[in-house]
Amino acid sequence: HIRAKIFKKELDEFAFQEIIKDIVAGHYSTIEIAAFVTACAGDNLSVNEITFLTKAMIKAGNKIQWTDKKIFDKHCVGGLPGNRTTPIIVSIVAAAGLIIPKTSSKAITSPAGTADTMETMTTVNFTIEEIQRIVGKENGCFTWGGEANLSPADDLLISVEKSLDIDSEGQMVASVLSKKAAAGSTHMVIDIPVGSSAKVRTQEEALRLQYYFKAVSQVLGLQLEVVISDGSQPVGRGIGPSLEAMDVLAVLKNQADAPQDLKERALTLSAVLLKLSGQYVPGTELSVAKLILENGTAYKKFISICEAQGGFKEPHFAPFKYDVLSKKTGKISSIDNRKLARIAKLAGAPKSPSAGVSFFAPLEKTVKEGDTLFSIHAESTGELEYAKSYFESLSDLIQITE
């Protein structure tokens, strides 16, 4: 079957079930999995094939059953440093009384995934029974999906994608929807950030992904909304697990210096989920989400969920830091998200949780010569030097127009 796919043949449902069943059973070597991942990369899967792959991935693992008819979820396709809206959204939506059992993945090609960020503040590894207990008590959770054996083929495919540093469209859709369906989700919002240095680079690509998500979710009986958002620059300040956790807490605590772009994105996506619930007067969802966040109810819910998951702990900064200063005065005109994310990864993120980048130079900001554009944080001097030497080799990371 894999050889057929390598030679561009379209596979049927049976073929995908055989491949995924064998991958999960451990019958494939890493080389054979890599061949499958590569053969499906780019735009090499049709809508039917993506649907068959998704179904096969759901079938190969456990599925969480819920008594409620509507189970909510949210996912971002990624590629935008610091875009850690999920913990804020889950807190708002769970506080509103909706059921949102958020199972997240760890980073694939980014400096942090939601599970990595949450792991700096609470425990994220739970069985299905434990997830059901936490959600039964708090309406929501922040857990890593791997422990619960939801779509286990996905984790095996991801480990290979991570080594190859690829993330194909069809497999991304199958990965996301198989995880959501396995977690019992029925209503969800998908965030697709678009930007020249984001994962999704063009509007055309975003619309194609939107079509795939909608077509496959329809077959699976899922209600899904897609939000195509601005992916031209990082969101918030932190890039890396602990640093992103600090941004999340600043927004939830309504701190005066909290990153407003992160807050606005989280509110927009929360409002879409509240709208999907059908429980609110149309047009009032955003103001409801805003009230829940700004009156402190969302923060209270966040802490309650963390306590139900074993307790809350504060994230912290890494011991070593290097400030990158502006060499001229002017306005920030462009930012390369991928290169910024690479600096955070070379500094040690996500493996070193407190490593990464604190970013202070959003688009259109006027900076003076000597202002700090961003700070690199690392848990060892060696990693700090790696990140510094890579940064020093770049000429186009942040463009400043005089």
C-alpha positions, 0 to 999 in steps of 0.5 A: 500500500505504501509503495502504491502511495509513493507512486501517487496511487489513490488508496482506499479505506481498507488500505489506510486501515491496514497501514494504521493498524500495522503502525499501531501494532508495531509492525512498521520500522521507523523507515517504513513510517517515514516512507508513509509520512513522506508519500502523504506529504505536501498536497498528496492526499485527496479529500477521500484519502484524508477522510479514510486516514482520519477514520483509520486513526480513530478506529486504532485507539480509545474513544472517550464517551460523554453523557452530554450531547455537546462537547466543545474543542478548539485547535490551532494549526500552529506555525505562529510563535507564542499563540497560546490561546488554548488555556485561556479559551478552556477557562472561559468556556468551562466557566460558561458551563460548557464541556471542553475536555482539552487534550493537546499534543506536545510540540512537533516543530514548534518551541512549545505545544499547549501540553508543554506550556501547561506542564510548567504549571500542572500535571498533564498526563492522565488516563481516560478515567482520570480525564472524565473525573476532572471534566466531571468536576470542572467542565474542562481539562488541560491534558496531553492526549498521548497517555489516554491512547487517543489516536495512538497512530498520530503520536507515532506519525508525529515522532517521525514528522518531528525528525523530518521537520515536515507537517503535511496538510492531509495528515494535519487534518487527519491528526487534528480531527482524529484526536478531536473525534477520539476525545468525544468532541462534537463542536469545535473551532479551528484557528488557521493563522496566515502569514508569509512566515507562518505554517500556512503562508497564503490565503489560498492555502488557508481556504484549501485547509478550511475546505478539507477540515469542513469536508472531513468533519461533515463525514464524521458528523462534527460541527466545525467553524474555521477562523482564518486569522492574521499570522504575520507576527508572534502573539504575546511576548513569550515563545517557549513553555514557561514564557508562554505560561506567563503570558497566559497567567497575565491575561487570566489575571487581567494584569495591566501589562498582559499581552492584548493581542493574546487576549483578543484572539482568545476572546474571539475564539471563545465567542465562536464556541459560545455561539456554537453552543446555541445558548446565547443571544446571537451577537452577545457571545463576545461580550459574555466571554469578555465579562467571564475573563475580566471579572476573574471567573476564568482565572478562578476556573483555570486554577480549579482545573489545575488543582483537579489535575494535581495542583498549580505551580508558577512557571519561572525564567531560565537562569541565563539571558541575552538581550538583542538590541536594536541597531537603529531607530525606526518602525518594525516593518516585518518579522520572520516567525520561523527564524524567531521560533528557531532561535527559541528552539536552539535556546532549548525550548521545549525540552528545556521548559524555561528556555525560549524568547521574550519578544518586544518588537511587534509590527508598527512599533517605533524603536530607538537604537539600543532598545531591546527587540527580544531576549533569549532565555536558556537553561545552559550557557552552551544553548544560549551560545547556540541561539546567539550564534544562529541569530548573529548569522541572520540579516533579515529576522526583524526589518526596521524601516527608518 
